[in-house]
Structures are given as C-alpha cells and as structure tokens.
Amino acid sequence: KFPQPNYIKIDVDGIEMMILKGGRNVLRNPATKSVLVEFPNNNPEMLKSGVELFEKLDFELVKYSPHRSDDNYIFNRKSF
C-alpha cells in the first residue's frame, strides 16, 4: 500500500476527468493538500467539470498558468 500523497500532479493528455473521478477517494483524504492538473485549453467543458469536481471536494483554484496547448491549474484544499 502506498502512503497518502500530499501533493499531486496530473498530466494525462485527455483523460483528466477519468483520472479525477477514479481518484476521488485520494482527493477526499485531508492529507491531500494541493493538486496540479494540466487541462487541454481546447476543451472548456472538461475544465468546467474539473473545477466543479474540485469544488465539491473542498478545493479551490489558486493559480492558472496558460501554455501553448495545455494550461496548468493548481487547486488547494480550502483548509490548507
């Protein structure tokens, strides 16, 4: 069994929501303080779904960093 991560980076080229939904138990754990996700900038629906999921899990968007084809988003746990 792996220890609970405190910080997570997700860079999976198009399957971000599958990873996030599958990892909800990890994200719910209070030990997870911050998550960096690279969302494709040509899919606003995926970004909206991702932000909504993080908000439901008590995270807030704290940083947005645009890039050429993908944008980085950092979400911190609200109690962090």
A tleap script that builds the chain and sets N, CA, C and O, in Angstrom:
source leaprc.protein.ff14SB
mol = sequence {
  NLYS PHE PRO GLN PRO ASN TYR ILE LYS ILE
  ASP VAL ASP GLY ILE GLU MET MET ILE LEU
  LYS GLY GLY ARG ASN VAL LEU ARG ASN PRO
  ALA THR LYS SER VAL LEU VAL GLU PHE PRO
  ASN ASN ASN PRO GLU MET LEU LYS SER GLY
  VAL GLU LEU PHE GLU LYS LEU ASP PHE GLU
  LEU VAL LYS TYR SER PRO HIE ARG SER ASP
  ASP ASN TYR ILE PHE ASN ARG LYS SER CPHE
}
set mol.1.N position { 0.850 -1.184 0.000 }
set mol.1.CA position { 0.000 0.000 0.000 }
set mol.1.C position { 0.894 1.244 0.000 }
set mol.1.O position { 1.876 1.322 0.738 }
set mol.2.N position { 0.536 2.199 -0.830 }
set mol.2.CA position { 1.286 3.448 -0.926 }
set mol.2.C position { 0.791 4.442 0.121 }
set mol.2.O position { -0.386 4.424 0.480 }
set mol.3.N position { 1.673 5.305 0.611 }
set mol.3.CA position { 1.218 6.342 1.544 }
set mol.3.C position { 0.355 7.376 0.819 }
set mol.3.O position { 0.476 7.562 -0.392 }
set mol.4.N position { -0.499 8.030 1.562 }
set mol.4.CA position { -1.366 9.074 1.009 }
set mol.4.C position { -0.509 10.247 0.547 }
set mol.4.O position { 0.297 10.756 1.326 }
set mol.5.N position { -0.664 10.690 -0.705 }
set mol.5.CA position { 0.123 11.839 -1.173 }
set mol.5.C position { -0.401 13.154 -0.602 }
set mol.5.O position { -1.590 13.297 -0.316 }
set mol.6.N position { 0.504 14.100 -0.445 }
set mol.6.CA position { 0.124 15.453 -0.033 }
set mol.6.C position { -0.071 16.360 -1.235 }
set mol.6.O position { -0.929 17.243 -1.226 }
set mol.7.N position { 0.732 16.136 -2.275 }
set mol.7.CA position { 0.717 16.962 -3.483 }
set mol.7.C position { 0.676 16.036 -4.688 }
set mol.7.O position { 1.406 15.047 -4.744 }
set mol.8.N position { -0.184 16.361 -5.654 }
set mol.8.CA position { -0.380 15.504 -6.822 }
set mol.8.C position { -0.255 16.339 -8.083 }
set mol.8.O position { -0.735 17.471 -8.140 }
set mol.9.N position { 0.399 15.767 -9.102 }
set mol.9.CA position { 0.444 16.379 -10.432 }
set mol.9.C position { -0.209 15.406 -11.405 }
set mol.9.O position { 0.122 14.221 -11.434 }
set mol.10.N position { -1.146 15.925 -12.205 }
set mol.10.CA position { -1.856 15.104 -13.181 }
set mol.10.C position { -1.635 15.700 -14.563 }
set mol.10.O position { -2.048 16.824 -14.847 }
set mol.11.N position { -0.979 14.925 -15.412 }
set mol.11.CA position { -0.682 15.325 -16.794 }
set mol.11.C position { -0.897 14.086 -17.648 }
set mol.11.O position { 0.033 13.313 -17.879 }
set mol.12.N position { -2.138 13.897 -18.122 }
set mol.12.CA position { -2.503 12.626 -18.742 }
set mol.12.C position { -3.095 12.748 -20.147 }
set mol.12.O position { -3.655 11.780 -20.661 }
set mol.13.N position { -2.983 13.894 -20.762 }
set mol.13.CA position { -3.337 14.083 -22.170 }
set mol.13.C position { -4.725 13.595 -22.575 }
set mol.13.O position { -4.860 12.681 -23.388 }
set mol.14.N position { -5.755 14.217 -21.999 }
set mol.14.CA position { -7.108 13.982 -22.472 }
set mol.14.C position { -7.998 13.138 -21.589 }
set mol.14.O position { -9.212 13.120 -21.789 }
set mol.15.N position { -7.435 12.435 -20.615 }
set mol.15.CA position { -8.273 11.604 -19.744 }
set mol.15.C position { -8.280 12.139 -18.303 }
set mol.15.O position { -8.408 11.377 -17.345 }
set mol.16.N position { -8.141 13.441 -18.175 }
set mol.16.CA position { -8.084 14.074 -16.859 }
set mol.16.C position { -9.308 13.746 -16.003 }
set mol.16.O position { -9.164 13.406 -14.829 }
set mol.17.N position { -10.498 13.842 -16.570 }
set mol.17.CA position { -11.708 13.608 -15.784 }
set mol.17.C position { -11.819 12.154 -15.352 }
set mol.17.O position { -12.302 11.881 -14.253 }
set mol.18.N position { -11.389 11.222 -16.177 }
set mol.18.CA position { -11.400 9.815 -15.773 }
set mol.18.C position { -10.486 9.608 -14.569 }
set mol.18.O position { -10.844 8.908 -13.621 }
set mol.19.N position { -9.314 10.216 -14.612 }
set mol.19.CA position { -8.357 10.098 -13.512 }
set mol.19.C position { -8.920 10.752 -12.252 }
set mol.19.O position { -8.850 10.173 -11.168 }
set mol.20.N position { -9.475 11.951 -12.388 }
set mol.20.CA position { -10.017 12.660 -11.225 }
set mol.20.C position { -11.186 11.899 -10.598 }
set mol.20.O position { -11.256 11.762 -9.377 }
set mol.21.N position { -12.092 11.411 -11.424 }
set mol.21.CA position { -13.236 10.668 -10.889 }
set mol.21.C position { -12.788 9.367 -10.240 }
set mol.21.O position { -13.308 8.982 -9.193 }
set mol.22.N position { -11.835 8.697 -10.848 }
set mol.22.CA position { -11.316 7.455 -10.278 }
set mol.22.C position { -10.513 7.675 -9.010 }
set mol.22.O position { -10.375 6.763 -8.194 }
set mol.23.N position { -9.983 8.875 -8.839 }
set mol.23.CA position { -9.152 9.178 -7.676 }
set mol.23.C position { -9.852 9.978 -6.597 }
set mol.23.O position { -9.194 10.578 -5.747 }
set mol.24.N position { -11.171 9.995 -6.617 }
set mol.24.CA position { -11.914 10.803 -5.635 }
set mol.24.C position { -11.581 10.453 -4.190 }
set mol.24.O position { -11.514 11.343 -3.343 }
set mol.25.N position { -11.372 9.174 -3.894 }
set mol.25.CA position { -11.050 8.807 -2.509 }
set mol.25.C position { -9.722 9.405 -2.080 }
set mol.25.O position { -9.579 9.845 -0.939 }
set mol.26.N position { -8.760 9.426 -2.972 }
set mol.26.CA position { -7.470 10.042 -2.664 }
set mol.26.C position { -7.655 11.542 -2.475 }
set mol.26.O position { -7.088 12.129 -1.553 }
set mol.27.N position { -8.441 12.161 -3.342 }
set mol.27.CA position { -8.662 13.606 -3.256 }
set mol.27.C position { -9.484 13.997 -2.028 }
set mol.27.O position { -9.318 15.096 -1.499 }
set mol.28.N position { -10.360 13.116 -1.575 }
set mol.28.CA position { -11.169 13.403 -0.378 }
set mol.28.C position { -10.331 13.378 0.898 }
set mol.28.O position { -10.667 14.043 1.878 }
set mol.29.N position { -9.253 12.619 0.885 }
set mol.29.CA position { -8.425 12.469 2.078 }
set mol.29.C position { -7.806 13.814 2.448 }
set mol.29.O position { -7.183 14.450 1.598 }
set mol.30.N position { -7.961 14.262 3.689 }
set mol.30.CA position { -7.429 15.569 4.094 }
set mol.30.C position { -5.917 15.706 3.955 }
set mol.30.O position { -5.395 16.821 3.947 }
set mol.31.N position { -5.211 14.585 3.846 }
set mol.31.CA position { -3.753 14.657 3.664 }
set mol.31.C position { -3.387 15.259 2.313 }
set mol.31.O position { -2.306 15.827 2.159 }
set mol.32.N position { -4.287 15.137 1.327 }
set mol.32.CA position { -4.039 15.734 0.015 }
set mol.32.C position { -4.295 17.227 0.117 }
set mol.32.O position { -5.431 17.661 0.305 }
set mol.33.N position { -3.236 18.004 -0.008 }
set mol.33.CA position { -3.307 19.458 0.190 }
set mol.33.C position { -3.425 20.244 -1.110 }
set mol.33.O position { -4.063 21.296 -1.150 }
set mol.34.N position { -2.803 19.725 -2.184 }
set mol.34.CA position { -2.731 20.505 -3.415 }
set mol.34.C position { -2.630 19.569 -4.615 }
set mol.34.O position { -1.998 18.515 -4.553 }
set mol.35.N position { -3.275 19.986 -5.717 }
set mol.35.CA position { -3.250 19.202 -6.952 }
set mol.35.C position { -2.993 20.139 -8.121 }
set mol.35.O position { -3.670 21.156 -8.273 }
set mol.36.N position { -2.017 19.794 -8.941 }
set mol.36.CA position { -1.772 20.500 -10.195 }
set mol.36.C position { -2.320 19.616 -11.305 }
set mol.36.O position { -1.945 18.449 -11.421 }
set mol.37.N position { -3.209 20.176 -12.120 }
set mol.37.CA position { -3.787 19.440 -13.245 }
set mol.37.C position { -3.520 20.218 -14.517 }
set mol.37.O position { -3.708 21.433 -14.570 }
set mol.38.N position { -3.083 19.509 -15.534 }
set mol.38.CA position { -2.899 20.111 -16.854 }
set mol.38.C position { -4.124 19.756 -17.689 }
set mol.38.O position { -4.296 18.607 -18.095 }
set mol.39.N position { -4.982 20.761 -17.944 }
set mol.39.CA position { -6.171 20.567 -18.771 }
set mol.39.C position { -5.895 21.083 -20.178 }
set mol.39.O position { -5.236 22.110 -20.340 }
set mol.40.N position { -6.400 20.373 -21.214 }
set mol.40.CA position { -6.247 20.890 -22.575 }
set mol.40.C position { -7.034 22.194 -22.724 }
set mol.40.O position { -8.183 22.277 -22.291 }
set mol.41.N position { -6.420 23.206 -23.334 }
set mol.41.CA position { -7.097 24.507 -23.414 }
set mol.41.C position { -8.137 24.574 -24.531 }
set mol.41.O position { -8.771 25.612 -24.720 }
set mol.42.N position { -8.318 23.486 -25.269 }
set mol.42.CA position { -9.336 23.459 -26.323 }
set mol.42.C position { -10.589 22.703 -25.882 }
set mol.42.O position { -11.426 22.354 -26.714 }
set mol.43.N position { -10.724 22.448 -24.571 }
set mol.43.CA position { -11.873 21.700 -24.076 }
set mol.43.C position { -12.455 22.389 -22.834 }
set mol.43.O position { -12.231 21.935 -21.712 }
set mol.44.N position { -13.199 23.480 -23.034 }
set mol.44.CA position { -13.738 24.222 -21.888 }
set mol.44.C position { -14.720 23.412 -21.040 }
set mol.44.O position { -14.852 23.663 -19.842 }
set mol.45.N position { -15.410 22.442 -21.647 }
set mol.45.CA position { -16.341 21.614 -20.884 }
set mol.45.C position { -15.595 20.767 -19.862 }
set mol.45.O position { -16.050 20.607 -18.729 }
set mol.46.N position { -14.440 20.221 -20.267 }
set mol.46.CA position { -13.646 19.418 -19.348 }
set mol.46.C position { -13.143 20.276 -18.190 }
set mol.46.O position { -13.176 19.854 -17.035 }
set mol.47.N position { -12.685 21.464 -18.505 }
set mol.47.CA position { -12.207 22.368 -17.461 }
set mol.47.C position { -13.330 22.689 -16.474 }
set mol.47.O position { -13.125 22.642 -15.261 }
set mol.48.N position { -14.504 23.011 -16.987 }
set mol.48.CA position { -15.650 23.329 -16.125 }
set mol.48.C position { -15.984 22.145 -15.224 }
set mol.48.O position { -16.210 22.323 -14.027 }
set mol.49.N position { -16.016 20.947 -15.785 }
set mol.49.CA position { -16.295 19.748 -14.989 }
set mol.49.C position { -15.228 19.525 -13.932 }
set mol.49.O position { -15.531 19.146 -12.801 }
set mol.50.N position { -13.978 19.763 -14.304 }
set mol.50.CA position { -12.879 19.595 -13.359 }
set mol.50.C position { -12.962 20.569 -12.203 }
set mol.50.O position { -12.791 20.179 -11.048 }
set mol.51.N position { -13.223 21.827 -12.499 }
set mol.51.CA position { -13.339 22.844 -11.447 }
set mol.51.C position { -14.507 22.499 -10.520 }
set mol.51.O position { -14.381 22.603 -9.300 }
set mol.52.N position { -15.636 22.091 -11.091 }
set mol.52.CA position { -16.799 21.723 -10.276 }
set mol.52.C position { -16.488 20.540 -9.367 }
set mol.52.O position { -16.894 20.526 -8.205 }
set mol.53.N position { -15.767 19.546 -9.891 }
set mol.53.CA position { -15.402 18.385 -9.081 }
set mol.53.C position { -14.506 18.795 -7.919 }
set mol.53.O position { -14.720 18.369 -6.784 }
set mol.54.N position { -13.505 19.619 -8.201 }
set mol.54.CA position { -12.615 20.077 -7.133 }
set mol.54.C position { -13.379 20.875 -6.080 }
set mol.54.O position { -13.122 20.728 -4.886 }
set mol.55.N position { -14.307 21.711 -6.508 }
set mol.55.CA position { -15.094 22.494 -5.548 }
set mol.55.C position { -15.917 21.582 -4.642 }
set mol.55.O position { -16.031 21.843 -3.444 }
set mol.56.N position { -16.490 20.521 -5.197 }
set mol.56.CA position { -17.257 19.561 -4.395 }
set mol.56.C position { -16.371 18.840 -3.389 }
set mol.56.O position { -16.841 18.406 -2.337 }
set mol.57.N position { -15.093 18.715 -3.713 }
set mol.57.CA position { -14.147 18.013 -2.837 }
set mol.57.C position { -13.409 18.970 -1.903 }
set mol.57.O position { -12.406 18.592 -1.298 }
set mol.58.N position { -13.893 20.197 -1.782 }
set mol.58.CA position { -13.350 21.205 -0.857 }
set mol.58.C position { -11.990 21.763 -1.292 }
set mol.58.O position { -11.139 22.066 -0.456 }
set mol.59.N position { -11.799 21.893 -2.599 }
set mol.59.CA position { -10.601 22.532 -3.140 }
set mol.59.C position { -11.007 23.838 -3.809 }
set mol.59.O position { -12.160 24.015 -4.203 }
set mol.60.N position { -10.055 24.743 -3.931 }
set mol.60.CA position { -10.296 25.987 -4.661 }
set mol.60.C position { -9.157 26.215 -5.647 }
set mol.60.O position { -8.012 25.843 -5.393 }
set mol.61.N position { -9.490 26.826 -6.762 }
set mol.61.CA position { -8.488 27.171 -7.768 }
set mol.61.C position { -7.657 28.331 -7.240 }
set mol.61.O position { -8.197 29.385 -6.906 }
set mol.62.N position { -6.343 28.137 -7.165 }
set mol.62.CA position { -5.480 29.196 -6.636 }
set mol.62.C position { -4.503 29.743 -7.669 }
set mol.62.O position { -3.949 30.826 -7.482 }
set mol.63.N position { -4.286 29.005 -8.760 }
set mol.63.CA position { -3.359 29.505 -9.773 }
set mol.63.C position { -3.697 28.902 -11.121 }
set mol.63.O position { -4.027 27.722 -11.237 }
set mol.64.N position { -3.606 29.743 -12.132 }
set mol.64.CA position { -3.826 29.343 -13.519 }
set mol.64.C position { -2.613 29.794 -14.299 }
set mol.64.O position { -2.213 30.956 -14.227 }
set mol.65.N position { -2.025 28.871 -15.048 }
set mol.65.CA position { -0.826 29.187 -15.821 }
set mol.65.C position { -1.023 28.725 -17.263 }
set mol.65.O position { -0.924 27.531 -17.545 }
set mol.66.N position { -1.299 29.653 -18.179 }
set mol.66.CA position { -1.544 29.273 -19.573 }
set mol.66.C position { -0.266 28.833 -20.290 }
set mol.66.O position { 0.827 29.338 -20.033 }
set mol.67.N position { -0.448 27.880 -21.192 }
set mol.67.CA position { 0.637 27.403 -22.055 }
set mol.67.C position { 0.097 27.284 -23.473 }
set mol.67.O position { -1.043 27.664 -23.744 }
set mol.68.N position { 0.898 26.770 -24.352 }
set mol.68.CA position { 0.515 26.716 -25.759 }
set mol.68.C position { -0.713 25.840 -26.021 }
set mol.68.O position { -1.705 26.325 -26.566 }
set mol.69.N position { -0.665 24.568 -25.647 }
set mol.69.CA position { -1.788 23.679 -25.942 }
set mol.69.C position { -2.497 23.178 -24.688 }
set mol.69.O position { -3.633 22.708 -24.764 }
set mol.70.N position { -1.841 23.275 -23.543 }
set mol.70.CA position { -2.427 22.832 -22.280 }
set mol.70.C position { -2.174 23.899 -21.226 }
set mol.70.O position { -1.158 24.593 -21.253 }
set mol.71.N position { -3.103 24.015 -20.309 }
set mol.71.CA position { -2.984 25.010 -19.246 }
set mol.71.C position { -2.877 24.307 -17.897 }
set mol.71.O position { -3.554 23.308 -17.656 }
set mol.72.N position { -2.033 24.827 -17.031 }
set mol.72.CA position { -1.868 24.266 -15.695 }
set mol.72.C position { -2.777 24.987 -14.706 }
set mol.72.O position { -2.875 26.214 -14.706 }
set mol.73.N position { -3.431 24.203 -13.872 }
set mol.73.CA position { -4.318 24.720 -12.836 }
set mol.73.C position { -3.897 24.108 -11.510 }
set mol.73.O position { -3.710 22.895 -11.410 }
set mol.74.N position { -3.750 24.941 -10.500 }
set mol.74.CA position { -3.402 24.448 -9.174 }
set mol.74.C position { -4.602 24.659 -8.259 }
set mol.74.O position { -5.141 25.759 -8.140 }
set mol.75.N position { -4.997 23.572 -7.624 }
set mol.75.CA position { -6.108 23.583 -6.677 }
set mol.75.C position { -5.559 23.253 -5.300 }
set mol.75.O position { -4.835 22.271 -5.138 }
set mol.76.N position { -5.896 24.060 -4.314 }
set mol.76.CA position { -5.510 23.801 -2.926 }
set mol.76.C position { -6.747 23.475 -2.110 }
set mol.76.O position { -7.831 24.006 -2.350 }
set mol.77.N position { -6.560 22.596 -1.147 }
set mol.77.CA position { -7.647 22.319 -0.214 }
set mol.77.C position { -7.970 23.615 0.525 }
set mol.77.O position { -7.064 24.331 0.951 }
set mol.78.N position { -9.238 23.913 0.676 }
set mol.78.CA position { -9.651 25.180 1.290 }
set mol.78.C position { -9.136 25.323 2.713 }
set mol.78.O position { -8.892 26.440 3.168 }
set mol.79.N position { -8.967 24.230 3.415 }
set mol.79.CA position { -8.484 24.291 4.798 }
set mol.79.C position { -6.962 24.292 4.883 }
set mol.79.O position { -6.410 24.255 5.983 }
set mol.80.N position { -6.268 24.334 3.735 }
set mol.80.CA position { -4.798 24.280 3.692 }
set mol.80.C position { -4.202 25.638 3.934 }
set mol.80.O position { -2.980 25.784 3.934 }
savepdb mol mol.pdb
quit
